[in-house]
Amino acid sequence: QVQLVESGGGLVQTGDSLRLSCVVSGRTLSSYAMGWFRQAPGKEREFVAAISSSGGLTDYADSVKGRFTISRDGVKNTAHLQMGSLEPEDTALYYCAAAPRYFSRGSEGYDYWGQGTQVTVSS
């Protein structure tokens, strides 16, 4: 019932910024914690950032802490990932995910996933 659609990916250069968006349809976003994950070519999917259903709690992977910011809008139907100081290591397919009630760093806790949006950072 819940559908997630990511957007905002693209090709950028080292040091650039990019803002990803995740539009959620179906059940109200306020009932779900939101997370961003990414998967680089040949690598396992990894946790990037998460935000609680209320928006009061956030968590970030060490690799992006201080550079990325996760948020959700006032209407509570869209989540965002503001990415700054991008590096080639950030190149990956970025997925938005929704988890009932709780957020975590484990993908197992997220019941709904988007199709992903590609972020490519060149030198």
Contacts in CASP RR format, 6 or more apart in sequence:
PFRMAT RR
TARGET T0000
AUTHOR 0000-0000-0000
METHOD contacts of the structure
MODEL  1
QVQLVESGGGLVQTGDSLRLSCVVSGRTLSSYAMGWFRQAPGKEREFVAA
ISSSGGLTDYADSVKGRFTISRDGVKNTAHLQMGSLEPEDTALYYCAAAP
RYFSRGSEGYDYWGQGTQVTVSS
1 26 0 8 1.000
1 27 0 8 1.000
2 24 0 8 1.000
2 25 0 8 1.000
2 26 0 8 1.000
2 27 0 8 1.000
2 32 0 8 1.000
2 98 0 8 1.000
2 111 0 8 1.000
2 112 0 8 1.000
3 24 0 8 1.000
3 25 0 8 1.000
3 26 0 8 1.000
3 112 0 8 1.000
3 114 0 8 1.000
4 22 0 8 1.000
4 23 0 8 1.000
4 24 0 8 1.000
4 96 0 8 1.000
4 97 0 8 1.000
4 98 0 8 1.000
4 112 0 8 1.000
4 113 0 8 1.000
4 114 0 8 1.000
5 22 0 8 1.000
5 23 0 8 1.000
5 25 0 8 1.000
5 114 0 8 1.000
5 115 0 8 1.000
6 20 0 8 1.000
6 21 0 8 1.000
6 22 0 8 1.000
6 94 0 8 1.000
6 95 0 8 1.000
6 96 0 8 1.000
6 114 0 8 1.000
6 115 0 8 1.000
6 116 0 8 1.000
6 117 0 8 1.000
7 20 0 8 1.000
7 21 0 8 1.000
7 22 0 8 1.000
7 23 0 8 1.000
7 117 0 8 1.000
8 18 0 8 1.000
8 19 0 8 1.000
8 20 0 8 1.000
8 21 0 8 1.000
8 117 0 8 1.000
9 18 0 8 1.000
9 20 0 8 1.000
9 94 0 8 1.000
9 117 0 8 1.000
9 118 0 8 1.000
9 119 0 8 1.000
10 18 0 8 1.000
10 117 0 8 1.000
10 118 0 8 1.000
10 119 0 8 1.000
10 120 0 8 1.000
11 120 0 8 1.000
11 122 0 8 1.000
12 18 0 8 1.000
12 86 0 8 1.000
12 119 0 8 1.000
12 120 0 8 1.000
12 121 0 8 1.000
12 122 0 8 1.000
13 86 0 8 1.000
13 121 0 8 1.000
13 122 0 8 1.000
13 123 0 8 1.000
14 86 0 8 1.000
14 87 0 8 1.000
14 88 0 8 1.000
14 121 0 8 1.000
14 122 0 8 1.000
14 123 0 8 1.000
15 84 0 8 1.000
15 85 0 8 1.000
15 86 0 8 1.000
15 87 0 8 1.000
15 121 0 8 1.000
16 84 0 8 1.000
16 86 0 8 1.000
16 121 0 8 1.000
17 82 0 8 1.000
17 83 0 8 1.000
17 84 0 8 1.000
17 85 0 8 1.000
17 86 0 8 1.000
18 83 0 8 1.000
18 84 0 8 1.000
18 86 0 8 1.000
18 119 0 8 1.000
19 80 0 8 1.000
19 81 0 8 1.000
19 82 0 8 1.000
19 83 0 8 1.000
20 36 0 8 1.000
20 80 0 8 1.000
20 81 0 8 1.000
20 82 0 8 1.000
20 83 0 8 1.000
20 94 0 8 1.000
20 96 0 8 1.000
20 117 0 8 1.000
20 119 0 8 1.000
21 78 0 8 1.000
21 79 0 8 1.000
21 80 0 8 1.000
22 34 0 8 1.000
22 36 0 8 1.000
22 78 0 8 1.000
22 79 0 8 1.000
22 80 0 8 1.000
22 81 0 8 1.000
22 96 0 8 1.000
22 114 0 8 1.000
23 77 0 8 1.000
23 78 0 8 1.000
24 32 0 8 1.000
24 34 0 8 1.000
24 77 0 8 1.000
24 78 0 8 1.000
24 79 0 8 1.000
24 98 0 8 1.000
25 77 0 8 1.000
28 76 0 8 1.000
28 77 0 8 1.000
29 53 0 8 1.000
29 72 0 8 1.000
29 76 0 8 1.000
29 77 0 8 1.000
29 78 0 8 1.000
29 79 0 8 1.000
29 98 0 8 1.000
30 53 0 8 1.000
30 54 0 8 1.000
30 76 0 8 1.000
31 53 0 8 1.000
31 100 0 8 1.000
31 101 0 8 1.000
32 53 0 8 1.000
32 98 0 8 1.000
32 99 0 8 1.000
32 100 0 8 1.000
32 101 0 8 1.000
32 112 0 8 1.000
33 50 0 8 1.000
33 51 0 8 1.000
33 52 0 8 1.000
33 53 0 8 1.000
33 98 0 8 1.000
33 99 0 8 1.000
33 100 0 8 1.000
33 101 0 8 1.000
33 102 0 8 1.000
33 103 0 8 1.000
33 104 0 8 1.000
34 50 0 8 1.000
34 51 0 8 1.000
34 70 0 8 1.000
34 72 0 8 1.000
34 79 0 8 1.000
34 96 0 8 1.000
34 97 0 8 1.000
34 98 0 8 1.000
34 99 0 8 1.000
34 103 0 8 1.000
35 47 0 8 1.000
35 48 0 8 1.000
35 49 0 8 1.000
35 50 0 8 1.000
35 51 0 8 1.000
35 70 0 8 1.000
35 79 0 8 1.000
35 96 0 8 1.000
35 97 0 8 1.000
35 98 0 8 1.000
35 99 0 8 1.000
35 103 0 8 1.000
35 110 0 8 1.000
36 48 0 8 1.000
36 49 0 8 1.000
36 50 0 8 1.000
36 70 0 8 1.000
36 79 0 8 1.000
36 81 0 8 1.000
36 94 0 8 1.000
36 95 0 8 1.000
36 96 0 8 1.000
36 97 0 8 1.000
37 45 0 8 1.000
37 46 0 8 1.000
37 47 0 8 1.000
37 48 0 8 1.000
37 94 0 8 1.000
37 95 0 8 1.000
37 97 0 8 1.000
37 107 0 8 1.000
38 45 0 8 1.000
38 46 0 8 1.000
38 48 0 8 1.000
38 90 0 8 1.000
38 92 0 8 1.000
38 93 0 8 1.000
38 94 0 8 1.000
38 95 0 8 1.000
38 119 0 8 1.000
39 45 0 8 1.000
39 46 0 8 1.000
39 92 0 8 1.000
39 93 0 8 1.000
39 95 0 8 1.000
40 89 0 8 1.000
40 91 0 8 1.000
40 92 0 8 1.000
40 93 0 8 1.000
41 92 0 8 1.000
43 92 0 8 1.000
45 95 0 8 1.000
45 107 0 8 1.000
46 61 0 8 1.000
47 61 0 8 1.000
47 105 0 8 1.000
47 106 0 8 1.000
47 107 0 8 1.000
48 60 0 8 1.000
48 61 0 8 1.000
48 64 0 8 1.000
48 68 0 8 1.000
48 81 0 8 1.000
48 94 0 8 1.000
49 58 0 8 1.000
49 59 0 8 1.000
49 60 0 8 1.000
49 61 0 8 1.000
49 64 0 8 1.000
49 68 0 8 1.000
49 69 0 8 1.000
49 70 0 8 1.000
49 81 0 8 1.000
50 58 0 8 1.000
50 59 0 8 1.000
50 70 0 8 1.000
50 103 0 8 1.000
50 104 0 8 1.000
50 105 0 8 1.000
51 57 0 8 1.000
51 58 0 8 1.000
51 59 0 8 1.000
51 70 0 8 1.000
51 71 0 8 1.000
51 72 0 8 1.000
51 79 0 8 1.000
51 103 0 8 1.000
52 58 0 8 1.000
52 103 0 8 1.000
53 101 0 8 1.000
53 103 0 8 1.000
55 71 0 8 1.000
55 72 0 8 1.000
57 103 0 8 1.000
58 70 0 8 1.000
59 103 0 8 1.000
59 105 0 8 1.000
60 66 0 8 1.000
60 68 0 8 1.000
60 70 0 8 1.000
61 105 0 8 1.000
63 89 0 8 1.000
64 83 0 8 1.000
64 90 0 8 1.000
67 83 0 8 1.000
67 84 0 8 1.000
67 85 0 8 1.000
67 86 0 8 1.000
68 81 0 8 1.000
68 82 0 8 1.000
68 83 0 8 1.000
68 84 0 8 1.000
69 81 0 8 1.000
69 82 0 8 1.000
70 79 0 8 1.000
70 80 0 8 1.000
70 81 0 8 1.000
70 82 0 8 1.000
71 79 0 8 1.000
71 80 0 8 1.000
71 82 0 8 1.000
72 78 0 8 1.000
72 79 0 8 1.000
72 80 0 8 1.000
73 79 0 8 1.000
73 80 0 8 1.000
79 96 0 8 1.000
81 94 0 8 1.000
81 96 0 8 1.000
83 90 0 8 1.000
83 119 0 8 1.000
86 119 0 8 1.000
86 121 0 8 1.000
87 121 0 8 1.000
88 121 0 8 1.000
88 122 0 8 1.000
88 123 0 8 1.000
89 121 0 8 1.000
90 119 0 8 1.000
90 121 0 8 1.000
91 119 0 8 1.000
91 120 0 8 1.000
91 121 0 8 1.000
92 118 0 8 1.000
92 119 0 8 1.000
93 116 0 8 1.000
93 117 0 8 1.000
93 118 0 8 1.000
93 119 0 8 1.000
94 116 0 8 1.000
94 117 0 8 1.000
94 118 0 8 1.000
94 119 0 8 1.000
95 113 0 8 1.000
95 114 0 8 1.000
95 115 0 8 1.000
95 116 0 8 1.000
96 113 0 8 1.000
96 114 0 8 1.000
96 116 0 8 1.000
97 107 0 8 1.000
97 110 0 8 1.000
97 112 0 8 1.000
97 113 0 8 1.000
97 114 0 8 1.000
98 110 0 8 1.000
98 111 0 8 1.000
98 112 0 8 1.000
98 113 0 8 1.000
99 109 0 8 1.000
99 110 0 8 1.000
99 111 0 8 1.000
100 111 0 8 1.000
102 109 0 8 1.000
END
